């Protein structure tokens, strides 16, 4: 828009004075500058102000004085004297006429037929006619803009193009817009002015006279602007107009630029405003242009990135023009690049006097010998890094094709040698990645030689840079990593590395890296050089996730993956061990993959040709050194010189190594020198549970390490992952225990020695008060501080089995044991098992080991018999038993897998040349293992059930209550009427007075055992099936059914148990079913009960006399339970009883016995059960009947059939009595 080049625009000084109404500044303006602002100043002087203050009155006088000497004021005053209301009415009528006429230039309400040209008419007209002429012309342009549908046009107007009347026309436009704002919105006027010559000048004057509308006008022009402004004449005119507005008000230039980015319109304007922007304080680090363009291309807004990238691509397609904003931007960037180059690399800086904007460069820039390698100045390093990233974004994201000058200067900058500072390390890394991303920058042999020499300098100076700069992540690791990727042909990994270092996603073709691959693999880094160099690289001290960049650990990881160390016989074990020991929180993400690939290199040979080419595992002594002092009493947490992160990583290595060793036993069997598993003694010295507890509190810092350790523990050490342990740990590590530990206010609180605690145990029961005080104090300690007392606590457990030990002491010891179980479970279990051995065994001192207990978990139950009646110690024993049963399964599975693969390999070798031999040993071994596990579980269950039986002394002491008292007392208050409840309560009170309490030791032990059996049955229902197929005393059935909630699963296999040929199993099945039906009156129970009745009827027809007597005497009472649970079974049960009675009475009659008419009574009771009350009579009569039956039983006691008959009658009576009680 060169048509306005000679016109005077409003200066920033004048605009700021107008914006702030600074009269003093306005008075300082020159006459030409003041002339541009007269419309607004005259209106301020003449119109009534809203501000009535004295200050404004004084300012208004100054304005009038300022205007008094200006001749043009009179014409403006005349313009303001017009009747604008009438003018507005005529203008609106003209708009309506034009709308009806379709926008054609017909009759005008504002202007009559012109006799002369528009310019002459304007010259000879009065103020009103001038306003009408200008308004008519402006409305015509505005209407055409509205009808143009976005297509740009340039309206030829004699009035707007005449340089003689521009000032007068500007006055008219400003007055019109100010007096008719509804007719002439300033945004629409601004849009119309873009379509006439000198429009940007008129627009600036219009906005200068209405300074408050600056942002509104700019936003309107931007919103209606083009997405790509340099593509059209209209876009360029709009950009130039907005640029002039921002030059008039430079303080708002950055805000207008933000509007451009927000709307994604006029990208050239954003660049132009940045080029025009002159900050008050120059930033030596990064220029505004670099910051702005980098923000657009490297920001998170993909829409903005695409929009600006299109601007770059489209701008390159046009011929190079000096007026193009894109080429102005490129020239400015190149100027900044050349300005920071070392002087020996560029002997001539570009100037603005270059004719075609070419930049004349020194021809010796890359051939200047040693002078070409002068260093980059320290103050320019950050700016150089920003320029490199910007050019990467322009070339990689926006598709910029660099010119020869740009490419040459970029290469000069990339091969510069910065000072040894953190910023210098960053610059070298960026320059190296830019070389990899855009290898086309190296096009000549001289440039290739320069690049090779620079890379060699990087290798040589890497160690010095790392030490001098004080950074852990230097460019040496990146060089090493790229070399390894090139050797393993992992080009995609190199591309990912380059993108992550540059901080942008750019498209790099793998084929473009072929030249760089040749240089790296053949000239700079051979594979042997890489491995030899990598092992000498020092480990990163205190390696954590806070240390970013590419570290030695990345290089070692890639070399391990490519098996370079084993291929060239370079030992890497010591380096990995040192790096693991030098790790800290938060955990670096590369450490876990490093351990995994290291383990794989230990167990998997590098090639089939050389099966022994593997790395060496970490030695046991090195591992022991790491865990020495990991826990251990007062201050034990700080004794180890290794961090908790290092210990957890070593633990992860050991568990992963053992798991991988089992997974690869088949391939390891072929190796002559097979890697060995770590010894059990080593594992005993590692506080696994303590470390897992520490990891649980550091989950956020450890990333995925905690979950990985839990997975390995659940596989290899299931006894350390029991759910009840995790729940108990909440009681130990929760808020309440923490508050209790705060009570420790003096060192004396935990100053007890090991010897003092043992003496207190030895002096029981006389020292029970002192012992209880010591135990309560110990309960306030943290789990790790309690570890030194573990020997004394477990070694004295046998003393607590003596008479007279208070229950409070036992309970406190149980609590302390559970606290210790959270940090040292395996060692604690072994100590406890050995301490609870019977006193006879203690004389021989049988010391069981961890391995003994895993092989035979039943050892836990071979303890002192008094433990079975000491509930606190019994709870500890059951916990250990459950843990060792789980560990035994894991131990046998691992042993089976290891031995099976070894023997398979031996069998394959021995059977070479033979065929037809079945491969069955593994199947047999698996079956034997399952049988052994089942035998262990069932043996443990049977022993525990036997423990629940009362001893002879307990039976005598309780009056024969037996084991069924639990179920009876649980149900006693729910079966009868109110009198029955009162009688049961009275009986319980009497027993409580006799036994010293309702909750006896036997009852508590029974509850503990039932709880464990419930867990076992849930974990493996097959155990429940096996135990019930084996059977157990019938006296325990009420206890197991009432105390084990999961026993209802027996309903699934009772039909199978009824089908067994052994009569004892059938009897046990019916007795079990009767208790289950009473406890679980379910539809499934009903169907199984019908089956049992049917089986009993079938057996009646096939059993001999002796077997019939033993079977029905045991099972007939169960029929009463069936009827009590399921009244619909009355008919079937009565029928069965009558049939059994008929068979029994027939046999008795055959022996010529004279017995009561049993069959007749049974038939009568079956047909009329409602008359049972008269037969049973009162409670006293029932007692007499039982006495009579008892006497008859005594009389006929030697005859089984007679006894069976009376048992049938007794069953009838029980059924009828229970039904009568139910009705009432």
FITI-390009 format. One record per residue (C-alpha): x, y, z. Coordinates in steps of 0.05 Angstrom, whole numbers, plus 5000, padded with zeros to 4 digits. Layout:
// FITI-390009
XYZ...
This chain:
// FITI-390009
500050005000505150504977499551004959499751265032507351275039507852035033502152185081503452375153500751875204499051995276505351905319505351455381506652075423500452425396496151805403498151705475496652435489489652345459488551695496490252015564487452705545494152995566493253735548500553895562502853385512497753605461500354315467507254065451505053765384506954095319501654405275501653825224500853315281495453735314491653805249490353055248486853075315482553685306475753335298476253025366479153645400473754105371468253635394471353615464471554385465464454495440460353915468457753915539462353475580460152935630466053135674464253775712470553805754474954415758480854035730477153895666474854605662482054845663483954325612478254535567480655255569487555025548484454635490480555245468486855665471490455125432485055125378484355865373490255955326488355385278484555605216481654925201477654935266472455385234470654885181470054335233465554775276461254895215460754135204458454045276452954565266449054125218442453785237445053075242438152785259435352995192441652755158440952075191433652025168435652165096441351665100436751115124431751265069437351225018439350545047432250295039432050534967438550194951436149564983429849574940433749724878438549154891444449594907444649964840446550694838439751004826436351604857439751854921436352184980442952485003445752754939441853044881444152994809451353234808452853764756460253704764465053174786465152914857471553274874469253954848462453864880465853724947470154354938464454824924459354534973457254785041458554365104451854005100452853825027459953585042457253135096452052865048457152734993461852365040456251975074453351765007460051524982461651155047454850805050455750584978462350254996459549945059453649645021458349364968462649045022456548725053454448444985461448214964461047545002468247615026471347744958476048334961475348924914478549614909473450164900475750724855473351374887475452064863473752354931478251884971484051924921484752674913490852894955488153614960481953445000484452875043484753285107477753585097474952895079478252595141474853135183468152975152468952225164470952315236465052785249460152315214462351705254462252085319455352395309452051795274454951185311448750755301448650885226456150825219458950295267466350415272468049685255464049705191467050375173474050105184472449495140469949965085476150405087480449795069477249805000479250504980486050814967489251155026484550745069489750575122491151315132483751485140483150885188488851125231485851835235479051555251481751125308486351685333480252135341476451575377482351255416477950825460475850425399482850175383482149465410475049405382477149605312483249155313479348545337473948665285478948715228482548085252476147675259473847845189480847755161483747185119487046565149493046685104493947425093499647415043495647004994491247594971491448334960486048435011489948055064496148455051492249115055488948895120495748695149498749365130492949745160493349375226500849445225500050205218495050205276499949835320505550315301500950865323499750505390505850065401503949885473498149465446502249105392503248475432495848445451493948505378498947955362495547515415488847655381491947415315494146755346487546665382483446745318488646385274488046945223493247385189499647015208503747525169501148065215503647685276510547625246510548345223508548595292514148185322519148475272516649175289516849055364522649405399522849195473524849715524530349275553533848835503534148105523540947835505538647105512533047025461530047525413522547665410522147365340525346705361520846665422514446815383515646335325518145785372511945855414507445775353510945155326512844825392506644985432501244505452495944795407495944365344491044835309495945425315501744985294498144755231495945465214502845765219506045165184501445295125503746025125510945795118509445285063505245765022510246325029515845895000511845764937511746494917517646834886522447154935520047864948522948384993515948595015514147885037513647825112516147105109522647315075523447895123522847395180527946925149532747495137532147725209533347025235539446955191542047625216541347385288544746725271550647055238551247555296552747005347557546595303564946615323568247185284573146725249567246365217563946975186568247555165562347965140555748115171549648245128547448965120541049285099544449565037544748885002541048974937537348304934537548135008542947614997547747535054555047575033558947065072566246955080568646435031573546155082568146005132569145255129576045245101579645705148583945195183584545205258581545895263574945605240574345225306574045815353569245745410562146005418561746565469558446385535553246935530551046685462550045945480542845995503540946405442544445915396540545335427534045705417535845855345537545125332530844885360527145415320530445215255528944485271521644665281521445085217524544535176521343925210514444185227513144765179516944475120521945045111527044915056533445275076537245675024544545555013546346145057541945885113544445175108551745395109550845855168546945325206552444825196557545335220553345445283552244705296559644535292561545105339564944925404561345205465564345305534563944745586557444965620550644625628548145065572554044855529552344115541545244255520547544625458552044055435546343545446541543975405546744075349548143335346540843155342539743685288545243355247541642695253534842995238537243385176543343035147542143415081545444015113552043645101552543625025559943715007566143315026568943925063562643975104562843225119570043285142568143865186562543445218567242855230572343305264566843605307564342915328571442705345572043325387565643135423568442445441574942745465571943305507565942935535569242745601571943445611565043755597561643295646566543465702567144205687559644325675557643925737552043545702550642805704547542755635552642945584552742885508557642305513552141825534547942055474553741925427554641235456547241095453546641305380552740885362549440275395542940405358546740455292550439795306543839435322540339785263535040085309533840695267526940805295530040855365534841385339529041785310525341735376531641955413532542555367525342775374525442715450531943115455529443665408522743665443518543605380515543065336518543125266518442645208525242335195526041805141530441215164533641205095536441905107540741635163544841165119550641655112550841795186550641045201556640925157560541485191558841235261559840485252566040515208569741155226567941365296564940815338566140085323562339595367568539385405570240115419563140225443563239655494570239825519568440555527561740405560564539985617569340545635563841065639562841245713556141095744551241655758551541845831544841875866541241675802533941865806528242085762530142805777536242725732533742805661537242715595541142125568545241785620550241205622544640745644541240855577547540645540548740035583541539825573542139845498548739475498545738935541539838865494544438795435548838295475555038695458558338565525557837805520559837825447566338185463567337855531566838495571564438415643558938895661556738595727560739075771558239685735550939475741551839315815555039995829549540355791544039995830547440175895547940905873540440985861535641405902528541655902524641795859526341165820529241265751524840935699530640585664532940175724527639635723528539495647536139495660535338945712530738535668535438555608541438415653538037785680536437565610543737645590545737205648541036635631540636675555546936575512548537105460548536585405547535835396554635775371557336005438552535775492557235995548557336725526553337015584554337545637555937375709550737455764551737885825555237495880551937305945557137685986555738325948548338235961549538106036553538746040547639136014542838856066547538876125544139316177537739396135533739296199535839196270533239556330535140236357537340646298537740036255534240396198540340836189545840326197546040106125550140546080545640366022539140726008532440376013531840455937538240075926535939515973529239465938532539435870537238875893531138505922527638595855533738315820534037695865526637535858526637655783532937235775529936645812523536695773527236735707531736155728525535715736522435965671528735785632530535115663529234765597534435185559539235205618539534445621543634465556549034905586555134595618556035155668548835285689547535925730546135735802540435945845541836375906542235975970536635936021541436216073542136856032534536926027533936836103538537436114534237896070528638256107523638176051517338366089520738966120522939216052516039116023513139516079518040076065516240045991508840096006509940776038514141015979509640785922509341475890517041545890518240815868513640815808512140095788517339765833512439625890507339285845512838885811515438635878508438445900507538035836514137675848512437545921505537265905508836775858515036565897513336735969505736685977506336616052508837336055502637596018497037336062491137806064490537766140497738016146496138626104490038756147494038686211499339156186494039706184493439596260500939666268502340236220495840626227494341276262492640986330499240606339502941226316499541646370501241116422508541136403508541886414507641716488515041506490517942136521524341876554530041416533528240956591521940756555525740276510532040156551530539436570535938956551535338256523537737956589532738346632527038096589529337376594530137426670523037686676520437086637524536606680521636866745514336756725509336766758512537196813514937716763508537766723507438506741514438696721514038276657507338576637510139276646516139106602511638806548507039406548513139856539515639436482508839486449510140226439516240106397516240106321516839426287524139536267526039756338522839126366527238646326532938596378527838316428525337766381529937226409527837356480520437386463520236746423525236356465520936456527514336236497514935546529515035856598508236176585505035486581505735376656499835466703498436146732500736586674495937166667491937216604494137946596501337716588499537216535495337716498500838236499505937736474501237546418500738276398508338356399509137736357504338006305508238666303514738286291511237876238510638506195518138586188521437906198516237356188520536786162525936816215520636936268516736326248522835866252524636136321517536046345516835336320523235136354521235486419514435126423517234426416515333936473519933946533522133226518524433436449527834056476532633606513535033346446534734056418531833916349533134556310528634596250530635036191526535426142527434886090525134336139518634706152517334836078518234106062513933866121509134406146505933916195512134016240508534646264503134216297508333766332508834266387507434226461500333966473498934536521499235016462492634726438489234996500492735676500488736106451493936676442499436186426494635756385493036356342500536436328501135696312495335706263498236326229504835976219501435336195497535716142503836066119507935436114502435066076502635626025510235636022510434886014506234935952510835445921517035055942514434405911512234745847519035065838522634415855518234015808519434495750526934505761527733755767522833595712526633995659533333715682530933005679527433115613534033355584537732755613532532285586532932605517540432505516540031785540534631605491538131865428536631385372530931055409523631155393516830955418518231095492512531475524514232145556510232055621514732195680512632915684505332735688506732225743511032725781505633255777500532765805505232575861506233305878498733435880497732815923503033045972499933735977493033445988495732976041499133556077492833976076488233416097492933196152493233896179485633946178484733266212489633446267486234116279479433776282482133276332484733866373477534116377475233486413475033566488479833136527477532636579479033126635475033676600469133206589469033016662469933746685464133996642459333446657459533126589457933756550462133536492463633886427456433946406455034446461457235016415451634886366446534746420448035386456447835786392441035506375438135416444434436066448431436026379427935356378422935376434418235826468419636336523420135806577425435436536429436076528429236216602431235496619437135536570439436196600439135896670443135296647448435736615449036146679450035516720455435266672458735946675459035916750461735206749466935306694469136016713466436346650462336216588468336296540473035726556479835596526477035006487471435436458476335976437481035466405475135166368473335856340480535976317480835296283474135396249476436076223482735766192478735186162473935686132479636046097482635386072475935146045474935796008481935785979481335065956474434725959477734065942480634056012473634056041471633495995477733076013476933176088469532986087470832376044475932166096470932316151471932546223468432426290460932526288461332926352464833486313459333566261455234076301461634476313464134476241457334636211456035206259463135476260465435416187461035856142463835576078462034866096455634936056459734735995459234026020452134015991455533965923458933305936454432965987450832585931457532315910459132135982452531765988454331355927460631085960460530335974463030416046457330426096461230876143461831416090454431376075452831436148457432036156454332366094447232316123449532566191453133156158447033296114442433316174446633866206447134246140439634226129438534516198443735066186442235206112434935076096435835186021432434875960438834515945438834216015431733976005433533605941439633275973435433086034430332745988436032365957438732156025431831886046431431505980438331205992436330996062430230656034434430295983439530076035433929796078432729266025439929056015443429096083444428496128441528496198448028716231449529276181442229496181442429576257448929986257446830416198439730596220441430686294446331236271442031556217434831516244435832126289437832516227430832436200428232886255433033426231430533346160423333436181425034016227428334376168423434156114416433986137414433746067418933136080414232876135410632396089417032096061420232036129414131716161413731226104421131046113420230966188414330506179418230086129424230036176419529866233416129326193422828996176425329056248418828796280418528226230425528006249423728076322417427676313421327136278425427076342418826986381419627626421413327916453414028666441409229256440404729336379409829826348407229796277400129946297402430556337406730806280401030746230396431116277401431676288402631726214395231776197393232236256399332646278394633166309393032676365400332646385399233136441394532656477399532096468405532506490401532836546404633326591412133396604411632926664408032396624413332466570418532316624414631706646414231476574421731546566422631166632418130616606421930596540428430586578426129996620423829636558430529796525433929486584429428876580430628776506437629086502440728456476436428436413438628936358431828926324428229116388433029686400431929916329424329896339424730336400429530806363424430866308418931036358423531546392424831866324417331896311416232246377421832746364418932926296411833016323414233406383418233886340412333986293407734146352412734646380413234976311405635036307405335366375
